[in-house]
Amino acid sequence: MATELRPIRSEEDYEAALEEAERLWGAAGSGTPDGDRLDLLASLIEVYEAKHYPMDPPDPVEAIRFRMEQLGLTRKDLEPMIGPRNRVADVLNRKRGLSIDMIRKLHEHLGISADVLIRPSRFDKVV
């Protein structure tokens, strides 16, 4: 019989929850008691990770590059969203920030969160 679910309060609790979730993995979304337990464990794990292992949203340029790789896009494919070739290069090389119009188009066409795109980019120091 499975133990009662409770909040994850320590690293030991977290590790045990991960092990149990891995054991139950095949039951996800099945509507069975094991599937329901896995859904609850996943929620508890998510809450613990958000508190103890927070992740900053990605840098806008990194998000664009990642999405380009996922979709197999080239710099030329970004021209309708960002502008001429030199502007695309400037954005991807962090020499130019994104305008509101660019953010809207990238969000609409590539599905990148506007919250990510509106963040300031980490401009590299030019030596």
N, C-alpha and C positions, 0 to 999 in steps of 0.2 A: 504494500500500500504506500502511496506517495505521501511525503510529508506535506504539512500545511504550508501554503505559500505565504511569505511575509516579506516586508520590505528588505532590500539589500542594504546593509549598513556597514559592511566591512569588505575588505579585499577578499577575505576567505569566502564570505557569502557570495560575492561576485563570481569568483572562480567556480564555486559549486553550481551556481545558476547557469553559467556558460556550459559546464559539463552536462548538466541535465538537458539544456536546450539542444545541445549537439545530439544527445541520445534520442530525443523526441523529434528531431528534425523532419523525418518523413511524414509526421502526422500533421504538418502545418495546413491549416484551412480545411481539415477533414470533417469538422463538426463532431469529432469524437472527444471523449474525456482527455485523451493525450493531446489532441489538437488544441483543445481549449486551454489546457495547462501550458502548452508551448506559447500560445498567444499571450497569456498572462505573464509568463516568464520573460518573453520578449519585451513587453511593456516595462517590467521592473528593471530589466537590464538597460533599456534605453534611458530611463530616468537616472539610474546610477551613473551611466557613462556621460550623460549631459552635465551632471554635476561635477564629476571627478576627472573627466577627460574632455573638456570643452574644445570644440574646433572652431577656429576662426573661419569665416567665409573665405573662399579663394580670392586671390587677386584677379581683377577683371581681365587682364591680358592672359593670365594662366588659364582662366575659364574659357576664353575665346580659343586659345591654342588647343586645349583639351577637346572642346567641341569640334574644332576643325579636324582633329585626328579621328574622333569618333565617326564623323560623317565623311571622312575622306576628302575634305575640302582643301583647296589651294588658296593662296592669297588673292588670286584673281576672283575667286568665288565670293570674297568679302567686299569687293568693289561696290556692288549695289547697296550694301548696308553702310559702308564707311566712306566711300568716295574713291577717287583715282588711286592708282597704284602707289604713288609716293605717299599719300595719306595713310593707306593701309600699312605701308612699311613703317611710317612714323609711329602709328598706334602700336603695332606689334613690337617695335624696338623701344617703346616707352618714351618717345620723344614728343608725343602729343597725347593729350587726354581725350576721352570720349565726350562727344557733345550729346545733348539730350536727344537729338534726332538719331544719332548713331545708336544710342542705347535703346531707343524704341525699336529701331529696325533689327538690331541684333536679338533683342528679346522676342520679337515677332517671328523672325525667320529661323533663328537657331534655338529658341526655347531656353535661353540662358536667363536666369532670374534677374529682374531689374535691380533687385537689392544687391546682387553681386556686381553688376555692371556699374552701378552708381558709386561704388566705393572708390576711394582714391587708389591709383595704381602705385606700386612700389617702383618709383623711378630709380633706375640704376645710376650710380655715380659715374660720371664721365671722368676718366683719368687722363 
